[in-house]
Amino acid sequence: MICDIPPGTLPYVKENDCIMQLTGKHTVNTTPAILWTILMDTDALARIIPGISRMEKISDNSFKSFIDIKLGPVNSSFSGDLLLE
C-alpha cells in the first residue's frame, strides 16, 4: 500500500487516500495492435487481472474495477479505480 501520495498526483487520489500499486512484466506473443485491442476490452481485462470480477470503462486508460471475495460463509464486494499507464 502506498499512503504518502500527495493529493492531485493522480486524478482519483484524495487527501489521506492509500492506493495499491501492482507492477510486473509479461511477455505476450502477439502484435501490438491485437494486444492493444485486448487491453481496451473491459471483459478481457476482468478475466486476466487476478481477483477482478468486472470492470467499467471511465476514460481511455481509467477503469472502475469490482472485486468479489468469498471467505467461508462471508461474501464481500469491493470497488476501486484502475489506471493503465
N, C-alpha and C positions, 0 to 999 in steps of 0.2 A: 504494500500500500504506500502511496505517495501522498503525504498530507501537507507538505510545505510548498504547494504551488500557489503563486500569487494570483488573486482574482484577476480575470481578464486575460491570463496567459492563453487559456483555451476558451472557446466561446461558451462552454457549458459549466466552467468551474466558477463556483461562488465562494465567498468567504467561508472558511472552516470546512470546506469540502475535502474529501480524500478521493483519490482515484486509484484504480488498479491498472497497472501497465503490464501488458503481456507482450513479449517480444520473442523473436525467433526467426529462423530461416528454413525455408522449404524449397527444394528444387522440384520444379514441375516440368515434365517433358511435353510441352505444347508450344504453340505460337503465342506471342504477346497478345494478339487480337482475341484468341479464344480464352486466354486467362483473364483478360480484362472483362469479357462478357460474363464469365463465371463470377468474378468479384463484384460485378454490378447487379447480380441476381440475388435478391434477398433470400429466396428459398434455398438456393445453393449455399450461401454463406451460413444460414442457420444450420444446415446439415454438416458443414465442415468445421465450424468453430465449436469446440467442446462445451457442452452444457447449455447451449442456446437452443430454445425450442422454436422461436420465431423472431422475425425482425421486420421493422418498418423503416422505409427509406425516408429520411428527413431532408437531406440535400445530397449533392453529388458524392460526398465522402463521409456523410454523417448518418448514423442509423440509431433507432431505438431498438434495443435488444431485450428479450424476455427469457428468463431462465426459470424452469420449473424443477424443483428439487423435492424428492421424496426420501424421507429418512424414517424407516419403520412406519408407524401409523400416521406420521405427521407429513403433510404436504405444504410446501411454501412456494410462492412465486415472487420473483424479483424482476425489476426492470432497470436498465441502465443505458447509457449512451456509448456508442461505439464510433470511433473516429478512425478512418483508414488514412494513413499518411504515406 
